Amino acid sequence: MNKTKKYELVYSIIKSVIAEEDNLVANLANTCAILKEHFGHHWVGYYLVDEKSNSLMLGPFQGPLACTRIPYGKGVCGSSWKSGKALIVVDVHEFDGHIACSAETNSEIVVPLERNGAILGVLDIDSVRKNEFDAVDREFCCKINKLILST
């Protein structure tokens, strides 16, 4: 199954799972589990904005131990939050200021979780393979985040 078809399937599963649930944390948790199960990425999770500390706080995730807090504008997640844009990093070792939560991560995609112009957090997906993510991942991760916030 090609990546687009796999994402279409995953999107429909997520849509079905969250259809009757309005709790954001529960929906984020199940989304992480579904993405990890279907794509086998090293780490899939959400970091949520903590306005008091101006940092991203670890939210629901699937995978090994993760960084607990990421400062605004720091690392790939903090940079995505600051710019408000999805970031695809082909090789995290080449990303200036990358925060190595896991030595096994080699590529990453981070997509803001945005509602009405306000960023609530970011979806972060890490891979052990370099150059794992592309425009298809960005498109569907953006669609998944919008879906989650529409419930």
Secondary structure as UniProt FT lines:
FT   HELIX           3..18
FT   TURN            19..20
FT   HELIX           24..39
FT   STRAND          43..50
FT   TURN            51..54
FT   STRAND          55..62
FT   STRAND          69..71
FT   TURN            72..73
FT   HELIX           75..83
FT   STRAND          87..89
FT   HELIX           92..94
FT   TURN            96..97
FT   TURN            103..104
FT   STRAND          107..115
FT   TURN            116..117
FT   STRAND          118..127
FT   TURN            130..131
FT   HELIX           135..149
//
